[in-house]
Amino acid sequence: MSLVRQEETTLSHDRIVAEKTRLSYESFAQEYALSIPRQVTGGMKEWLDRFVAGVPLTGAIFEVGSGTGRDATYLESMGYRVQRSEIAAPFLRSFQEQGIGALRFDVLTDDFPGRQQAVFANSVFCHMTNRQLRTALENVHEALDHGGRLGFNTKAAPVPWNSMVQNERLPGERYFSRWPPGKLRAEVERAGFTVLWCSERPAILRPTPWVNLVVRKR
């Protein structure tokens, strides 16, 4: 296979992954909302608290993939201004119905609305291929001010590498990639970030390990 053909195949695969995952959340948004904890507790609380530890209350946080809005609500309860964003239409409609502003935003293809002090993305980068993760990190790095923070996570579980996975939470398939902590650290540093905090621990509802990170733009 020629290099050009390999490139076309990779790009096509990435587009399919992004589209199938989006459609899964759009088709089963209600099921997803009912399947996640409503409160921020335990490891999730620790991660969010670590993330904002270096962000002044006068600063704003841009959230990628706000979903139900749970994490944004927690951050706002601490006094922060949060710009919610989503790519799945049902979540955007829910915010609109609640009178809450939210942008339709794809971290892989859209430009951030101006410079950012802090970006948070919970359960977003875990749905990306290796190539897409590099693109997302590069896009966030470009949008952040010097010293700006990014909080994101991905799975560390031994799921089939780069595959569509169906689990008990949602009827549809979603793409998941596995990033061992050491490999993920190397990718983050290559993108121009310094790791401030990293934790590998089970998710709230099941023993699947996640890698949660707080990183700073160099």
MILOMAR-34372 format. One record per residue: z, y, x of N, C-alpha, C, O in turn; residue number from 1. Coordinates in steps of 0.2 Angstrom, whole numbers, plus 2048, in hexadecimal, padded with zeros to 3 digits. Layout:
N
{site {Z; Y; X}; {Z; Y; X}; {Z; Y; X}; {Z; Y; X}; NUM}
...
This chain:
218
{site {800; 7FA; 804}; {800; 800; 800}; {800; 806; 804}; {804; 807; 809}; 1}
{site {7FC; 80B; 803}; {7FB; 811; 807}; {802; 815; 806}; {805; 815; 801}; 2}
{site {803; 81A; 80B}; {809; 81E; 80A}; {808; 823; 804}; {80D; 824; 801}; 3}
{site {802; 825; 802}; {801; 829; 7FC}; {803; 825; 7F6}; {806; 828; 7F1}; 4}
{site {800; 81F; 7F6}; {802; 81B; 7F0}; {809; 819; 7EF}; {80C; 819; 7EA}; 5}
{site {80C; 818; 7F5}; {814; 817; 7F5}; {817; 81D; 7F2}; {81C; 81C; 7EE}; 6}
{site {815; 823; 7F4}; {818; 829; 7F2}; {817; 82A; 7EA}; {81C; 82C; 7E7}; 7}
{site {811; 828; 7E8}; {810; 829; 7E1}; {814; 824; 7DD}; {817; 826; 7D7}; 8}
{site {815; 81E; 7DF}; {819; 819; 7DC}; {820; 81B; 7DC}; {824; 81A; 7D7}; 9}
{site {823; 81E; 7E1}; {82A; 820; 7E2}; {82B; 825; 7DD}; {830; 825; 7D9}; 10}
{site {827; 82A; 7DC}; {828; 830; 7D8}; {827; 82D; 7D0}; {82B; 830; 7CC}; 11}
{site {823; 829; 7CF}; {822; 826; 7C8}; {829; 822; 7C6}; {82B; 823; 7C1}; 12}
{site {82B; 81F; 7CB}; {832; 81B; 7CA}; {837; 820; 7C8}; {83B; 81F; 7C4}; 13}
{site {838; 825; 7CC}; {83D; 82A; 7CB}; {83C; 82D; 7C4}; {841; 82E; 7C1}; 14}
{site {836; 82F; 7C2}; {835; 832; 7BC}; {837; 82D; 7B6}; {83B; 82F; 7B1}; 15}
{site {836; 827; 7B7}; {837; 822; 7B2}; {83F; 821; 7B1}; {842; 821; 7AC}; 16}
{site {842; 821; 7B7}; {84A; 821; 7B7}; {84D; 826; 7B4}; {851; 825; 7AF}; 17}
{site {84B; 82C; 7B5}; {84E; 832; 7B2}; {84C; 832; 7AA}; {851; 834; 7A7}; 18}
{site {846; 831; 7A8}; {845; 831; 7A1}; {848; 82B; 79D}; {84B; 82D; 798}; 19}
{site {849; 825; 7A0}; {84C; 820; 79C}; {854; 821; 79C}; {857; 820; 797}; 20}
{site {857; 824; 7A1}; {85E; 826; 7A1}; {85F; 82B; 79C}; {864; 82B; 798}; 21}
{site {85B; 831; 79C}; {85C; 836; 797}; {85B; 833; 790}; {85F; 835; 78B}; 22}
{site {856; 82F; 78E}; {855; 82D; 788}; {85B; 828; 786}; {85C; 828; 780}; 23}
{site {85E; 825; 78A}; {864; 821; 788}; {869; 825; 786}; {86C; 823; 781}; 24}
{site {86B; 82A; 789}; {870; 82F; 787}; {86E; 832; 781}; {873; 833; 77C}; 25}
{site {868; 834; 780}; {866; 837; 77A}; {866; 832; 774}; {868; 834; 76E}; 26}
{site {865; 82C; 775}; {865; 827; 76F}; {86C; 825; 76E}; {86D; 823; 768}; 27}
{site {871; 825; 772}; {877; 823; 771}; {87D; 828; 773}; {882; 826; 776}; 28}
{site {87B; 82E; 772}; {880; 833; 773}; {887; 832; 770}; {88C; 833; 773}; 29}
{site {887; 831; 769}; {88D; 830; 766}; {891; 82A; 768}; {897; 82A; 769}; 30}
{site {88D; 824; 76A}; {891; 81F; 76D}; {894; 820; 773}; {89A; 81E; 775}; 31}
{site {890; 824; 777}; {893; 826; 77E}; {899; 82A; 77D}; {89E; 829; 780}; 32}
{site {899; 82F; 778}; {89F; 834; 777}; {8A5; 830; 775}; {8AA; 832; 777}; 33}
{site {8A4; 82B; 771}; {8AA; 827; 76F}; {8AC; 822; 774}; {8B2; 820; 773}; 34}
{site {8A8; 821; 779}; {8AA; 81C; 77E}; {8AE; 81F; 784}; {8B1; 81B; 788}; 35}
{site {8AE; 825; 785}; {8B2; 828; 78A}; {8B9; 82B; 788}; {8B9; 82D; 782}; 36}
{site {8BD; 82C; 78D}; {8C4; 82F; 78B}; {8C3; 836; 789}; {8BF; 83A; 78C}; 37}
{site {8C7; 838; 784}; {8C6; 83F; 782}; {8CA; 844; 786}; {8C9; 84A; 786}; 38}
{site {8CF; 842; 78A}; {8D3; 846; 78E}; {8D2; 845; 796}; {8D0; 83F; 798}; 39}
{site {8D3; 84A; 79A}; {8D2; 849; 7A1}; {8D9; 847; 7A4}; {8DE; 84B; 7A3}; 40}
{site {8D9; 841; 7A6}; {8E0; 83E; 7A9}; {8DE; 83A; 7AF}; {8D9; 839; 7B1}; 41}
{site {8E4; 838; 7B3}; {8E3; 834; 7B8}; {8DF; 836; 7BE}; {8DF; 83C; 7C0}; 42}
{site {8DA; 831; 7C0}; {8D6; 833; 7C6}; {8D1; 839; 7C4}; {8CF; 83C; 7C9}; 43}
{site {8CF; 839; 7BE}; {8CB; 83F; 7BC}; {8CE; 845; 7BD}; {8CB; 84A; 7BF}; 44}
{site {8D4; 846; 7BB}; {8D8; 84C; 7BB}; {8D9; 84E; 7C3}; {8D8; 854; 7C5}; 45}
{site {8DB; 849; 7C7}; {8DC; 84A; 7CE}; {8D5; 84D; 7D1}; {8D5; 851; 7D5}; 46}
{site {8CF; 84A; 7CF}; {8C9; 84C; 7D2}; {8C7; 853; 7D0}; {8C6; 857; 7D4}; 47}
{site {8C8; 855; 7C9}; {8C7; 85B; 7C7}; {8CC; 861; 7CA}; {8C9; 866; 7CC}; 48}
{site {8D2; 85F; 7CB}; {8D7; 863; 7CE}; {8D5; 864; 7D5}; {8D5; 86A; 7D8}; 49}
{site {8D3; 85F; 7D9}; {8D1; 860; 7E0}; {8CA; 865; 7E0}; {8CA; 869; 7E5}; 50}
{site {8C6; 864; 7DC}; {8C0; 867; 7DC}; {8C1; 86F; 7DB}; {8BE; 873; 7DF}; 51}
{site {8C5; 871; 7D7}; {8C6; 878; 7D5}; {8CC; 87B; 7DA}; {8CD; 881; 7DA}; 52}
{site {8CF; 877; 7DE}; {8D4; 879; 7E3}; {8D2; 87F; 7E7}; {8D6; 884; 7E9}; 53}
{site {8CB; 880; 7E9}; {8C9; 885; 7ED}; {8C5; 88A; 7E9}; {8C1; 88E; 7ED}; 54}
{site {8C5; 88A; 7E3}; {8C0; 88E; 7DF}; {8C5; 893; 7DC}; {8C9; 892; 7D8}; 55}
{site {8C4; 89A; 7DD}; {8C8; 89F; 7DA}; {8C7; 89F; 7D2}; {8C2; 89E; 7D0}; 56}
{site {8CC; 8A1; 7CF}; {8CC; 8A1; 7C7}; {8C7; 8A6; 7C5}; {8C4; 8A6; 7BF}; 57}
{site {8C5; 8AB; 7C9}; {8C0; 8B0; 7C7}; {8B9; 8AD; 7C8}; {8B4; 8B0; 7C6}; 58}
{site {8B8; 8A7; 7CB}; {8B2; 8A4; 7CC}; {8AF; 8A0; 7C6}; {8B3; 89F; 7C1}; 59}
{site {8A9; 89F; 7C6}; {8A6; 89B; 7C1}; {8A4; 894; 7C3}; {8A2; 893; 7C9}; 60}
{site {8A4; 88F; 7BF}; {8A2; 888; 7C0}; {89C; 886; 7BC}; {89C; 887; 7B6}; 61}
{site {897; 884; 7BF}; {891; 881; 7BC}; {891; 87A; 7BB}; {892; 876; 7C0}; 62}
{site {891; 877; 7B5}; {892; 870; 7B4}; {88B; 86D; 7B3}; {888; 86F; 7AE}; 63}
{site {889; 868; 7B6}; {883; 864; 7B5}; {885; 85E; 7B1}; {889; 85A; 7B3}; 64}
{site {882; 85D; 7AB}; {883; 857; 7A7}; {889; 858; 7A4}; {88E; 853; 7A5}; 65}
{site {88A; 85D; 79F}; {891; 85E; 79C}; {893; 858; 797}; {899; 857; 796}; 66}
{site {88E; 855; 794}; {88F; 850; 790}; {893; 852; 78A}; {891; 856; 786}; 67}
{site {899; 84F; 789}; {89D; 851; 783}; {8A1; 858; 784}; {8A4; 85B; 77F}; 68}
{site {8A1; 85A; 78A}; {8A5; 861; 78C}; {8AC; 860; 78E}; {8AF; 865; 78F}; 69}
{site {8AE; 85A; 78E}; {8B5; 858; 790}; {8B7; 85B; 796}; {8BC; 85F; 796}; 70}
{site {8B3; 85A; 79C}; {8B6; 85D; 7A2}; {8B5; 864; 7A2}; {8BA; 868; 7A5}; 71}
{site {8B0; 867; 79F}; {8B0; 86F; 79F}; {8B6; 872; 79B}; {8B8; 877; 79D}; 72}
{site {8B8; 86E; 796}; {8BE; 871; 792}; {8C4; 871; 796}; {8C8; 875; 796}; 73}
{site {8C5; 86B; 79A}; {8CA; 86B; 79F}; {8CA; 871; 7A4}; {8CF; 874; 7A5}; 74}
{site {8C5; 872; 7A7}; {8C4; 877; 7AC}; {8C5; 87E; 7A9}; {8C9; 882; 7AC}; 75}
{site {8C3; 87F; 7A3}; {8C4; 885; 79F}; {8CB; 886; 79E}; {8CE; 88C; 79D}; 76}
{site {8CF; 881; 79C}; {8D6; 881; 79B}; {8DA; 884; 7A1}; {8E0; 886; 7A0}; 77}
{site {8D7; 883; 7A7}; {8DA; 885; 7AD}; {8D9; 88D; 7AE}; {8DB; 890; 7B3}; 78}
{site {8D4; 88F; 7AA}; {8D2; 896; 7AB}; {8CB; 898; 7AE}; {8CA; 89D; 7AF}; 79}
{site {8C8; 892; 7AF}; {8C1; 893; 7B2}; {8BC; 894; 7AD}; {8BC; 892; 7A7}; 80}
{site {8B6; 898; 7AF}; {8B0; 899; 7AB}; {8AC; 893; 7AC}; {8AA; 892; 7B2}; 81}
{site {8A9; 88F; 7A7}; {8A5; 88A; 7A9}; {89E; 88B; 7A5}; {89E; 88C; 79F}; 82}
{site {899; 88A; 7A9}; {892; 88A; 7A6}; {890; 883; 7A4}; {88F; 87F; 7A9}; 83}
{site {890; 881; 79E}; {88E; 87A; 79D}; {887; 879; 79D}; {883; 87E; 79C}; 84}
{site {884; 873; 79F}; {87D; 872; 79F}; {87C; 86A; 79D}; {881; 866; 79E}; 85}
{site {876; 869; 79A}; {875; 862; 798}; {86D; 861; 798}; {86A; 866; 797}; 86}
{site {86B; 85B; 798}; {864; 859; 797}; {863; 855; 791}; {85E; 855; 78E}; 87}
{site {868; 852; 78E}; {868; 84E; 788}; {869; 852; 782}; {86E; 856; 781}; 88}
{site {864; 852; 77E}; {864; 857; 778}; {86A; 856; 773}; {86C; 85B; 771}; 89}
{site {86C; 850; 772}; {872; 850; 76D}; {878; 854; 770}; {87C; 857; 76C}; 90}
{site {87A; 853; 776}; {87F; 857; 779}; {87E; 85F; 778}; {883; 862; 777}; 91}
{site {878; 861; 77A}; {876; 868; 779}; {877; 86A; 772}; {87A; 870; 771}; 92}
{site {875; 866; 76D}; {876; 868; 766}; {87D; 868; 764}; {87F; 86D; 760}; 93}
{site {881; 864; 767}; {888; 864; 765}; {88C; 86A; 768}; {890; 86D; 764}; 94}
{site {88A; 86C; 76E}; {88C; 873; 771}; {88A; 879; 76C}; {88E; 87D; 76B}; 95}
{site {884; 879; 76A}; {881; 87E; 766}; {885; 87E; 75F}; {887; 884; 75D}; 96}
{site {887; 878; 75C}; {88A; 878; 756}; {891; 87B; 757}; {894; 87D; 752}; 97}
{site {894; 87A; 75D}; {89B; 87C; 75E}; {89B; 884; 760}; {8A1; 886; 761}; 98}
{site {895; 887; 761}; {895; 88E; 763}; {896; 88E; 76B}; {899; 894; 76D}; 99}
{site {895; 889; 76E}; {896; 889; 776}; {890; 88A; 779}; {88B; 886; 778}; 100}
{site {88F; 88E; 77E}; {889; 88F; 781}; {888; 889; 786}; {88C; 888; 78A}; 101}
{site {882; 887; 787}; {880; 881; 78B}; {878; 882; 78D}; {874; 883; 788}; 102}
{site {877; 881; 793}; {870; 881; 795}; {86D; 87A; 795}; {870; 875; 797}; 103}
{site {866; 87A; 794}; {863; 874; 795}; {861; 874; 79C}; {85D; 879; 79E}; 104}
{site {863; 86F; 7A0}; {862; 870; 7A7}; {862; 869; 7AB}; {866; 865; 7A9}; 105}
{site {85D; 868; 7AF}; {85C; 862; 7B3}; {85C; 864; 7BA}; {858; 868; 7BD}; 106}
{site {861; 861; 7BD}; {863; 863; 7C4}; {85D; 861; 7C9}; {85D; 863; 7CF}; 107}
{site {859; 85C; 7C7}; {854; 85A; 7CB}; {84E; 85F; 7CB}; {84A; 85F; 7D0}; 108}
{site {84D; 862; 7C5}; {846; 866; 7C5}; {847; 86D; 7C3}; {843; 871; 7C4}; 109}
{site {84D; 86F; 7C1}; {84E; 876; 7BF}; {852; 87A; 7C4}; {856; 878; 7C8}; 110}
{site {851; 881; 7C4}; {854; 885; 7C8}; {85B; 887; 7C5}; {85B; 889; 7BF}; 111}
{site {860; 888; 7C9}; {866; 88A; 7C7}; {866; 892; 7C5}; {862; 895; 7C8}; 112}
{site {869; 894; 7C0}; {869; 89B; 7BE}; {86D; 89F; 7C2}; {872; 8A2; 7C1}; 113}
{site {86A; 8A0; 7C8}; {86E; 8A5; 7CD}; {872; 8A1; 7D2}; {872; 89B; 7D2}; 114}
{site {876; 8A5; 7D6}; {87A; 8A2; 7DB}; {880; 89F; 7D8}; {883; 8A1; 7D3}; 115}
{site {883; 899; 7DB}; {889; 896; 7D8}; {88E; 895; 7DD}; {88D; 895; 7E3}; 116}
{site {894; 896; 7DA}; {89A; 895; 7DE}; {89D; 88E; 7DE}; {89F; 88B; 7E3}; 117}
{site {89C; 88A; 7D9}; {89E; 883; 7D8}; {89A; 880; 7D3}; {898; 882; 7CE}; 118}
{site {898; 879; 7D5}; {894; 875; 7D0}; {898; 86F; 7CF}; {89A; 86C; 7D4}; 119}
{site {898; 86C; 7C9}; {89C; 866; 7C8}; {897; 862; 7C4}; {894; 864; 7BF}; 120}
{site {897; 85B; 7C6}; {892; 856; 7C2}; {896; 850; 7C2}; {896; 84C; 7C7}; 121}
{site {898; 84E; 7BC}; {89C; 848; 7BB}; {897; 843; 7B8}; {894; 844; 7B3}; 122}
{site {896; 83D; 7BB}; {892; 837; 7B8}; {88B; 83A; 7B7}; {888; 838; 7B2}; 123}
{site {888; 83D; 7BC}; {881; 840; 7BC}; {87D; 83D; 7C2}; {878; 839; 7C1}; 124}
{site {880; 83E; 7C8}; {87C; 83B; 7CE}; {87C; 834; 7CE}; {878; 831; 7D2}; 125}
{site {880; 830; 7CB}; {880; 829; 7CB}; {87A; 826; 7C7}; {879; 820; 7C8}; 126}
{site {876; 82A; 7C3}; {870; 828; 7C0}; {86A; 829; 7C4}; {865; 829; 7C1}; 127}
{site {86B; 82B; 7CA}; {865; 82E; 7CE}; {863; 828; 7D3}; {867; 825; 7D6}; 128}
{site {85D; 828; 7D5}; {85A; 824; 7DA}; {85C; 828; 7E1}; {85F; 82D; 7E1}; 129}
{site {85C; 824; 7E7}; {85D; 827; 7ED}; {85A; 82E; 7EE}; {85D; 833; 7F0}; 130}
{site {853; 82E; 7EC}; {84F; 834; 7ED}; {852; 839; 7E9}; {852; 83F; 7EB}; 131}
{site {853; 838; 7E3}; {856; 83D; 7DE}; {85C; 840; 7E0}; {85D; 846; 7DF}; 132}
{site {861; 83C; 7E3}; {867; 83E; 7E5}; {866; 843; 7EA}; {86A; 848; 7EB}; 133}
{site {862; 842; 7EF}; {860; 846; 7F4}; {85E; 84D; 7F2}; {860; 852; 7F4}; 134}
{site {859; 84D; 7ED}; {857; 853; 7EA}; {85C; 857; 7E6}; {85C; 85D; 7E7}; 135}
{site {860; 853; 7E2}; {866; 857; 7DF}; {86B; 85A; 7E4}; {86C; 860; 7E3}; 136}
{site {86C; 857; 7E9}; {871; 85A; 7EE}; {86D; 860; 7F1}; {871; 865; 7F3}; 137}
{site {867; 85F; 7F3}; {863; 865; 7F6}; {863; 86B; 7F1}; {864; 871; 7F3}; 138}
{site {862; 86A; 7EB}; {862; 86F; 7E6}; {868; 872; 7E5}; {869; 879; 7E4}; 139}
{site {86E; 86F; 7E5}; {874; 871; 7E4}; {876; 875; 7EA}; {879; 87B; 7EA}; 140}
{site {874; 873; 7F0}; {876; 876; 7F6}; {872; 87D; 7F6}; {875; 882; 7F9}; 141}
{site {86C; 87D; 7F4}; {868; 883; 7F4}; {86B; 889; 7F0}; {86B; 88F; 7F1}; 142}
{site {86E; 886; 7EA}; {871; 88B; 7E5}; {878; 88D; 7E7}; {87A; 893; 7E4}; 143}
{site {87C; 88A; 7EA}; {883; 88B; 7EC}; {883; 891; 7F1}; {87F; 892; 7F6}; 144}
{site {888; 895; 7F0}; {88A; 89A; 7F5}; {88D; 896; 7FB}; {88F; 891; 7FB}; 145}
{site {88D; 89A; 801}; {890; 897; 807}; {897; 895; 805}; {89B; 899; 803}; 146}
{site {899; 88F; 807}; {8A0; 88D; 805}; {8A1; 88A; 7FE}; {8A7; 888; 7FC}; 147}
{site {89C; 88B; 7FA}; {89C; 888; 7F3}; {89E; 881; 7F3}; {89C; 87D; 7F7}; 148}
{site {8A0; 87F; 7ED}; {8A2; 878; 7EC}; {89E; 874; 7E7}; {89B; 877; 7E2}; 149}
{site {89E; 86E; 7E8}; {89A; 869; 7E4}; {89F; 863; 7E3}; {8A2; 860; 7E8}; 150}
{site {8A0; 861; 7DD}; {8A4; 85B; 7DB}; {89F; 857; 7D7}; {89C; 859; 7D2}; 151}
{site {89E; 851; 7DA}; {89A; 84C; 7D6}; {89C; 845; 7D8}; {8A1; 844; 7DC}; 152}
{site {89A; 840; 7D4}; {89C; 839; 7D6}; {896; 834; 7D4}; {891; 836; 7D2}; 153}
{site {897; 82E; 7D7}; {892; 829; 7D5}; {896; 822; 7D6}; {89B; 822; 7D8}; 154}
{site {892; 81D; 7D4}; {896; 816; 7D4}; {896; 813; 7DB}; {891; 815; 7DF}; 155}
{site {89B; 810; 7DC}; {89C; 80C; 7E3}; {89C; 804; 7E1}; {89D; 800; 7E6}; 156}
{site {89B; 802; 7DB}; {89B; 7FB; 7D9}; {895; 7F8; 7DB}; {890; 7FB; 7DC}; 157}
{site {896; 7F1; 7DC}; {890; 7ED; 7DE}; {88B; 7EB; 7D8}; {88A; 7E6; 7D7}; 158}
{site {889; 7F1; 7D5}; {884; 7F0; 7D0}; {87D; 7EE; 7D3}; {87C; 7F0; 7D9}; 159}
{site {878; 7EB; 7D0}; {872; 7EA; 7D3}; {86F; 7F1; 7D6}; {86F; 7F6; 7D2}; 160}
{site {86D; 7F1; 7DC}; {86B; 7F8; 7DF}; {865; 7FA; 7DB}; {860; 7F7; 7DA}; 161}
{site {865; 801; 7DA}; {85F; 804; 7D7}; {85C; 800; 7D1}; {857; 7FE; 7D1}; 162}
{site {860; 800; 7CB}; {85E; 7FC; 7C6}; {860; 7FF; 7BF}; {865; 803; 7BF}; 163}
{site {85D; 7FD; 7BA}; {85F; 7FF; 7B3}; {864; 7FA; 7B1}; {864; 7F4; 7B1}; 164}
{site {86A; 7FD; 7AE}; {870; 7F9; 7AD}; {872; 7FA; 7A5}; {872; 800; 7A3}; 165}
{site {873; 7F5; 7A2}; {876; 7F5; 79B}; {87D; 7F3; 79B}; {87E; 7ED; 79E}; 166}
{site {882; 7F7; 799}; {889; 7F4; 799}; {88C; 7F5; 791}; {888; 7F6; 78D}; 167}
{site {892; 7F3; 791}; {895; 7F3; 78A}; {896; 7F9; 787}; {897; 7FA; 781}; 168}
{site {896; 7FF; 78B}; {897; 805; 788}; {891; 808; 784}; {892; 80B; 77E}; 169}
{site {88B; 807; 786}; {885; 809; 782}; {880; 804; 781}; {87F; 800; 786}; 170}
{site {87D; 804; 77C}; {877; 7FF; 77A}; {871; 800; 77F}; {86E; 7FB; 781}; 171}
{site {870; 806; 781}; {86A; 807; 785}; {86B; 806; 78D}; {871; 805; 78F}; 172}
{site {866; 806; 790}; {866; 805; 797}; {866; 80C; 79B}; {863; 810; 799}; 173}
{site {86A; 80C; 7A0}; {86B; 812; 7A4}; {86A; 810; 7AC}; {86C; 80A; 7AE}; 174}
{site {867; 814; 7B0}; {866; 812; 7B7}; {86C; 814; 7BA}; {86F; 819; 7BA}; 175}
{site {86E; 80F; 7BF}; {874; 811; 7C3}; {872; 80F; 7CA}; {86E; 80A; 7CC}; 176}
{site {874; 813; 7CF}; {873; 811; 7D6}; {87A; 811; 7D9}; {87F; 814; 7D7}; 177}
{site {87B; 80D; 7DE}; {881; 80B; 7E2}; {881; 80F; 7E9}; {87C; 80E; 7ED}; 178}
{site {886; 813; 7EA}; {887; 816; 7F0}; {88E; 815; 7F3}; {893; 818; 7F1}; 179}
{site {88E; 810; 7F8}; {894; 80F; 7FC}; {897; 816; 7FF}; {893; 81A; 801}; 180}
{site {89D; 817; 7FF}; {8A0; 81D; 801}; {89D; 820; 808}; {89C; 826; 809}; 181}
{site {89D; 81B; 80D}; {89A; 81D; 813}; {893; 820; 813}; {891; 825; 816}; 182}
{site {88F; 81C; 80F}; {888; 81E; 80E}; {887; 825; 80B}; {883; 829; 80C}; 183}
{site {88B; 826; 806}; {88B; 82C; 802}; {88E; 832; 806}; {88B; 837; 805}; 184}
{site {893; 831; 80A}; {895; 836; 80E}; {88F; 839; 813}; {88E; 83F; 814}; 185}
{site {88C; 834; 816}; {886; 836; 81A}; {881; 83A; 817}; {87E; 83E; 81A}; 186}
{site {87F; 838; 811}; {87A; 83B; 80D}; {87D; 842; 80B}; {879; 847; 80C}; 187}
{site {883; 843; 809}; {886; 84A; 808}; {885; 84E; 80E}; {883; 854; 80E}; 188}
{site {887; 84C; 814}; {887; 850; 81A}; {880; 851; 81C}; {87F; 857; 81E}; 189}
{site {87C; 84D; 81B}; {875; 84E; 81D}; {872; 854; 818}; {86E; 858; 81B}; 190}
{site {875; 855; 812}; {872; 85A; 80E}; {875; 861; 80F}; {874; 866; 80C}; 191}
{site {87A; 861; 814}; {87D; 867; 816}; {884; 869; 813}; {886; 86F; 812}; 192}
{site {887; 863; 811}; {88E; 864; 80E}; {893; 861; 813}; {892; 85D; 817}; 193}
{site {899; 863; 812}; {89F; 860; 815}; {8A3; 85D; 810}; {8A5; 860; 80B}; 194}
{site {8A5; 857; 811}; {8AA; 854; 80C}; {8B1; 856; 80D}; {8B4; 855; 812}; 195}
{site {8B3; 859; 807}; {8BA; 85B; 807}; {8BF; 856; 805}; {8C5; 855; 807}; 196}
{site {8BD; 852; 800}; {8C1; 84D; 7FD}; {8BD; 847; 7FA}; {8B7; 849; 7F7}; 197}
{site {8BF; 841; 7FB}; {8BB; 83B; 7F8}; {8C0; 836; 7F6}; {8C5; 834; 7FA}; 198}
{site {8BF; 833; 7F0}; {8C3; 82E; 7EE}; {8BF; 829; 7EB}; {8BA; 82A; 7E7}; 199}
{site {8C1; 822; 7EC}; {8BD; 81D; 7E9}; {8C3; 819; 7E5}; {8C7; 816; 7E7}; 200}
{site {8C2; 81A; 7DE}; {8C7; 817; 7DA}; {8C3; 814; 7D3}; {8BE; 817; 7D2}; 201}
{site {8C7; 810; 7CF}; {8C4; 80E; 7C9}; {8C3; 813; 7C4}; {8C6; 819; 7C4}; 202}
{site {8BE; 812; 7C0}; {8BD; 817; 7BA}; {8C3; 817; 7B5}; {8C7; 812; 7B6}; 203}
{site {8C3; 81B; 7B1}; {8C9; 81C; 7AC}; {8CA; 815; 7A8}; {8CF; 813; 7A7}; 204}
{site {8C4; 813; 7A5}; {8C4; 80E; 7A0}; {8C3; 807; 7A3}; {8C4; 802; 79F}; 205}
{site {8C0; 806; 7A9}; {8BE; 7FF; 7AC}; {8BF; 7FF; 7B3}; {8C0; 805; 7B6}; 206}
{site {8BF; 7FA; 7B6}; {8C1; 7F9; 7BD}; {8BB; 7FB; 7C2}; {8BB; 7FA; 7C8}; 207}
{site {8B5; 7FD; 7BF}; {8B0; 7FF; 7C3}; {8B1; 805; 7C8}; {8B4; 80A; 7C6}; 208}
{site {8B1; 804; 7CE}; {8B2; 809; 7D3}; {8AD; 80F; 7D3}; {8A7; 80E; 7D3}; 209}
{site {8B0; 815; 7D4}; {8AB; 81B; 7D4}; {8AD; 81E; 7DB}; {8B3; 81E; 7DD}; 210}
{site {8A8; 822; 7DE}; {8AA; 826; 7E3}; {8AA; 82D; 7E1}; {8A4; 830; 7DF}; 211}
{site {8AF; 831; 7E1}; {8B0; 838; 7DE}; {8B1; 83C; 7E5}; {8B5; 83B; 7E9}; 212}
{site {8AC; 841; 7E5}; {8AC; 846; 7EB}; {8AD; 84D; 7E9}; {8AB; 84F; 7E4}; 213}
{site {8B0; 851; 7EE}; {8B0; 858; 7EE}; {8AD; 85A; 7F4}; {8B0; 858; 7FA}; 214}
{site {8A8; 85E; 7F4}; {8A4; 860; 7FB}; {8A3; 867; 7FB}; {8A3; 86B; 7F6}; 215}
{site {8A2; 86A; 801}; {8A1; 871; 802}; {89B; 872; 806}; {899; 86F; 80A}; 216}
{site {897; 877; 803}; {891; 879; 807}; {893; 87C; 80E}; {897; 881; 80E}; 217}
{site {88F; 87A; 813}; {890; 87C; 819}; {88C; 883; 81A}; {88C; 886; 820}; 218}
